[in-house]
């Protein structure tokens, strides 16, 4: 699932409850880049991406 630059809606409900909520997840890649992980041997390492996620919940279906 590609989350960066997009918005994803998920409808959440439970059996027998009779209503649903909409969970909206939005992701952005911050300008600061990723997180550096040093190598296990003390040498060079690698970077992994970092993402800022936000979620909101609203009453009713998506």
N, C-alpha and C positions, 0 to 999 in steps of 0.2 A: 504494500500500500504506500503510495507516494503521498506524504503528508505536507511537505513544505510547499507553501504558496497556495494551499488549498484548504477547503473546509469539508469536513465529513460529518454527516448527520446519522445518528443511530436512534432508532425507536426502541424504548425500553418499557417492558410491561411484565406483569406477573400473572399467572393463571388465577382466575377467579376474582381479580381486583376490579376489573371493569374500566380502567383508564390507563393511559400511557403517558410517558414523558419523552421529550426529544432531547437527546444528549448531543451537543454540537462541539466538535473538537477542531481547533485551528492550530496549525503549526507554522513557525517561521524559523529561518536560519539566521542567528544573530550575526552582526558584522564582525564580531571578534574572532570568528573562525571556530575551529574545533578544539579538542582537548589533546595535549601531547602526552603520549604514553612512552616513557623511557624503555629501552630494551632491557631484558632481564639480566644481560651480562654487563650492564653499565654503559654499553655503547649507544649507538643511535637508536631511535625508536620510530614510532609512527603516530599519526594523529587520527582521531576519530571525530566524526561530525558531532556537533552539539546543536540541539534544537530547543526552542522555547515553545511550549505547548500551553494552550489555554482551553478550558472547557466551560460551557454554560449549559444549564438545564432549563427547559421551558415546559410548561403544562401543555398537554395535548400532543397529537401526532406531528411528526416532522413534515 
